[in-house]
Amino acid sequence: MTVQDSGKVALITGASRGIGYGIAQALVARGDRVVITGRGEDALKEAVERLGADRAVGVAGKAHDEAHQAAAVERAMEAFGRVDFLINNAGTNPVFGPMAELDLGVARKVYETNVISALGFAQRTWKAWQRENGGAIVNIASVAGVSASPFIGAYGMSKAAMVNLTLQLAHEFAPVVRVNAIAPAVVKTKFAEALYEGREAEAAAAYPLGRLGVPEDIGGAAEFLTSEKSGWMTGQTLVIDGGIFLNAGVG
C-alpha cells in the first residue's frame, strides 16, 4: 500500500531505537518525512534504512551538544526545507540509588541531556521554521516526573522539569505552535531493560492492562499530538501508563 506524502517533516531526537524509533515509524507510516538523531552512526544508518532512505535522514551526535543541535536542524532544512514537528525524546538515566547519595555532577549531566537539550532543540526549530509557519512540539516526559520515583530520582526530577518546560513553551509559542508532553510508564526498550529484565511477567502484573508498554504505544500518541485531531490541545501531559496509577487508589 502506497502512503500519501503528507508534506510534513519531523525532527525526532534519540530515534535510532526504542521510543524514538517507534515514533519515527508512526510518522513515516502516515506520510511524514523524518530527521532522526542518535549517538551511534551505525545504529542511525540501520534505522534510516528500515524507515526508508527516501523518507528519513540521520544525524549523529549527542543531544546536549549545541553544535549537534544546530547541525540536526540545519540538515532538516537542507534535506526537506521545513521542520513542522519536533519530538524531544533523547534522554539518559545513568544513576540508580537514593537521592541522599546522588552525585551532583551526574545530576547536572542528566539535566543537560534530558532538559536543556530539549530547550535547545525547541529554540532552534522555532527560529528555523515554526515561528513563521506553525507546527507542534512533543516532549517525552515520564510517569517518574509526575510521581515519586524511588532510586531514579535524578531522572524523575528531570522529567518533572520536562513537564514544566512543556507548559512554558506552550504558553510562549501559542497560538502558532502547540506543545504537549507524553509521560509513559515502563516501555519495553533497551533503555528501560533494568526495570524489567528477567522479571517481565512480575513487572507486567502490576499493570491493570496486564502488560508493559511497547514503542508503538507511544508512537500512536505522538502521531495524535502532531495531528489536527489534537488541534485544540496544548500545554498538556498525556500519561500513558497501562493503568498503573489506578493502583494508587484506596481499596
C-alpha atoms as one frame of an Amber mdcrd trajectory, in Angstrom:
protein
   0.000   0.000   0.000   1.411   3.374  -1.033   1.391   6.045   1.668   0.398
   9.520   0.522   3.045  12.128   1.276   1.780  14.457   3.991   4.265  17.181
   3.090   5.209  17.421   6.775   8.611  16.908   8.377   9.503  15.832  11.907
  12.793  16.059  13.798  12.959  13.266  16.384  15.818  13.102  18.860  17.140
   9.823  20.223  15.367   7.873  17.497  17.729   5.141  16.332  15.804   2.683
  18.528  13.211   2.406  21.289  10.513   5.006  21.787  12.081   7.473  19.358
  12.194   4.893  16.601   8.606   3.851  17.347   7.545   7.471  16.894   9.509
   7.743  13.650   7.773   4.619  12.346   4.345   6.033  13.148   5.013   9.372
  11.466   6.580   7.827   8.370   3.608   5.452   8.096   1.233   8.409   7.852
   3.328  10.088   5.171   5.723  12.363   7.050   9.439  12.617   6.406  11.730
  12.442   9.418  15.157  13.530  10.566  16.324  11.272  13.382  19.220  11.755
  15.766  21.247   9.439  17.956  24.752   8.919  19.252  25.743   5.955  17.080
  26.387   6.289  13.347  25.791   2.589  12.658  22.519   2.384  14.600  21.267
   5.525  12.861  22.186   4.169   9.446  20.273   0.959  10.143  17.247   2.907
  11.379  17.233   5.090   8.265  17.392   2.005   6.064  14.422   0.445   7.864
  12.395   3.650   7.669  13.336   4.211   4.029  16.161   6.363   2.752  13.641
   8.430   0.789  11.699   9.177   3.985  14.404   9.522   6.634  17.729  11.229
   7.293  20.020  10.534  10.245  22.263  12.999  12.091  24.634  11.522  14.666
  25.635  13.392  17.808  24.988  13.949  21.499  21.723  15.699  22.290  23.271
  18.170  24.743  25.898  19.304  22.221  24.754  22.648  20.837  26.726  22.131
  17.625  24.823  18.877  17.106  21.505  20.607  17.745  22.337  23.211  15.125
  23.522  20.552  12.658  20.342  18.495  13.030  18.031  21.450  12.397  20.193
  22.657   9.506  20.147  19.174   7.971  16.354  19.048   8.208  16.039  22.388
   6.452  18.630  21.396   3.858  17.065  17.989   3.114  13.367  18.823   3.363
  13.031  22.597   3.646  10.931  22.600   6.814  10.558  21.272  10.387   6.883
  21.044  11.270   7.245  18.799  14.285   9.884  18.419  16.992   9.864  15.318
  19.184  12.228  15.724  22.140  12.881  12.098  23.058  16.629  11.891  23.762
  17.326  11.073  27.383  19.683   9.428  29.840  19.425   7.751  33.227  22.957
   6.808  34.296  22.393   6.509  38.041  20.328   4.255  40.326  20.202   4.937
  44.039  18.917   7.200  46.818  18.800  10.966  46.405  20.855  11.438  49.570
  23.818   9.823  47.810  23.293  11.377  44.362  26.463  12.653  42.730  25.732
  16.252  41.791  27.869  16.035  38.677  25.722  13.162  37.455  22.595  15.160
  38.245  23.891  18.012  36.086  24.578  15.585  33.242  21.028  14.232  33.452
  19.588  17.749  33.258  21.857  18.712  30.354  20.727  15.727  28.301  17.103
  15.418  29.356  16.031  19.046  29.744  18.476  21.649  28.444  18.877  19.806
  25.142  15.100  19.794  24.662  15.005  23.554  25.177  17.903  23.988  22.751
  16.199  21.991  20.018  12.932  23.862  20.604  14.659  27.232  20.284  16.250
  26.180  17.020  13.183  24.665  15.347  11.160  27.705  16.433  13.596  30.092
  14.765  14.231  27.942  11.694  10.613  27.242  10.720   7.894  27.057  13.337
   7.707  30.720  14.371   6.579  31.718  10.878   4.866  28.529   9.771   3.436
  26.769  12.834   3.715  23.165  13.913   3.867  21.123  17.079   6.353  20.018
  19.717   6.057  16.809  21.736   8.290  16.345  24.783   8.771  12.803  26.057
   8.496  13.016  29.830   7.773  10.051  32.135   5.480   8.941  34.931   8.657
   9.333  37.013   8.188  13.068  36.524   4.639  13.177  37.880   5.108  10.938
  40.934   7.809   9.836  43.329  10.357   7.656  41.549  12.451   5.727  44.082
  16.071   5.090  43.097  15.747   7.030  39.807  15.199  10.398  41.445  17.520
  12.403  39.192  15.698  11.064  36.143  12.326  11.824  37.758  13.393  15.368
  38.595  14.484  15.954  35.011  11.212  14.618  33.645   9.250  16.862  36.017
  11.233  19.721  34.515  10.210  18.487  31.051   6.566  18.730  32.097   7.092
  22.333  33.192   9.133  23.121  30.079   6.107  21.947  28.108   3.901  24.426
  29.952   6.331  27.299  29.457   6.788  26.666  25.732   3.073  26.073  25.178
   2.321  29.478  26.677   5.096  31.293  24.828   4.704  29.629  21.421   0.904
  29.885  21.237  -1.023  30.268  19.055   1.246  29.172  16.213   2.890  26.103
  17.785   1.214  23.592  20.057   3.414  21.996  22.742   2.430  18.861  24.637
   4.165  16.046  26.501   3.814  12.298  26.830   4.544  10.617  30.174   4.979
   6.871  29.646   5.317   4.217  32.322   7.735   1.347  31.641   8.095   0.708
  27.921   9.969  -2.353  26.648  13.150  -0.775  25.304  16.867  -1.279  25.871
  16.853   1.990  27.830  14.403   0.555  30.395  15.676  -3.046  30.499  16.965
  -2.754  34.056  13.389  -2.200  35.241  12.024  -5.478  33.880  14.805  -7.737
  32.573  14.422 -11.269  33.927  11.152 -10.368  35.645   8.880  -9.073  32.906
   5.846 -11.156  33.948   6.178  -9.901  37.516   6.599  -6.298  36.383   3.656
  -6.519  33.976   1.401  -8.000  36.672   1.392  -4.642  38.448  -0.339  -3.034
  35.459  -4.147  -3.259  35.240  -3.842  -3.772  31.467  -1.560  -6.738  32.111
   1.470  -5.763  30.041   4.328  -3.316  29.760   4.250  -0.639  27.097   5.825
  -1.001  23.673   7.252   1.779  21.470   4.204   1.616  19.193   2.017   2.758
  22.111   3.985   5.981  22.333   4.224   6.294  18.556   0.450   6.377  18.312
   0.232   9.093  20.941   2.873  11.201  19.206   1.027  10.787  15.914  -2.124
  12.108  17.587  -0.355  15.066  19.223   1.156  16.130  15.902  -2.136  15.852
  14.016  -5.136  18.128  13.582  -7.098  15.715  15.775  -5.350  17.371  18.734
  -5.660  20.843  17.234  -7.237  22.377  20.366  -4.767  20.837  22.779  -1.624
  22.457  24.139   0.293  22.516  27.404  -0.919  19.042  28.345   0.924  15.960
  29.577  -0.641  12.762  28.289   0.005   9.918  30.724   0.293   6.531  29.017
   0.761   4.040  31.811  -1.215   0.844  31.239  -3.357   1.909  34.197  -0.528
   1.702  36.746  -1.661   4.881  38.506  -5.006   3.237  39.210  -3.207   1.143
  41.819  -2.673   4.248  43.934  -6.387   4.345  44.774  -7.930   3.363  48.086
  -9.100  -0.244  48.460
